[in-house]
Amino acid sequence: MNNKKITSNLASYLVLTIVSSIVLFPFFWMVSTSLKTESEVFLFPPQWIPAAWEWINYIRVFTEMPFHLYFFNSMYIAVLVTAGTCFLSALAGYAFARLYFPFKNAIFLFLLSGMMIPTEVTAIPLFNWMSNLGFIDTHIPLILPPMLGSGGMFGVFLVRQFLITVPIELDEAAKMDGCSPWRTFRSIMLPIATPALATVSIFTFMNSWNEFFEPLIYLNTKELFTLPIGLSMLTTDAGVDWPLLLAASTIATVPILVVFFLAQNKFIEGIANTGLK
């Protein structure tokens, strides 16, 4: 019996190792290429490890383009969108999960249906609206619509599904102790919903950080560009400097990895528990 268990565990570890290697290979190749010279990129057979690590490529990222501006723009936009989405998702998710008001389920389904509308369908009306408000070539269209659009509704859905699994007795006990709905939300439900909010924060930060389409149509001033737009500027008709591009891509990947590793335990808990009773 023990031998069968050991064999089963070894087989599981072997499969996981193979799958992990496949998943991690593109990241390894990106980092490896970022440390090569341009002539080493196209060698065949491929040179997996650079002969000499060209750290100068990372310095060039900041000297040959205003990378620090693009990084800062993407960072503060992603942080604001993530914070705003988590705040609104927590409030609305609590309301739809624990409070009672007329047409609650109908309103929730109506808002949820907005997630099925593709971004491309709403792009022109939203652009006209932002233009009439004078928000073109500002970061406002990259901050407010994501919080109030389908991304925000996804967060509401996730928090709502998480909170409906919480026993109603907690609300009743809080009410008997004289807690208002706000106090119940702030002191009881919000700490309980931390795993769901961690999940929302990871998805929201990643989507905002990687967003390319909306900055492309709303921003005109180079100093306002975000990282995806900045990275696209490294590909020109004259060709691509692959070590420079992948060095910039490696730096751009770091914040997403940091956010995920900081919230991974809560993220896994949130995914495992959301929607389960």
Summary of the structure (lengths in Angstrom):
residues: 277
radius of gyration: 23.4
end to end distance: 34.4
largest distance: 73.6
contacts: 788
relative contact order: 0.14
helix: 76%
strand: 1%
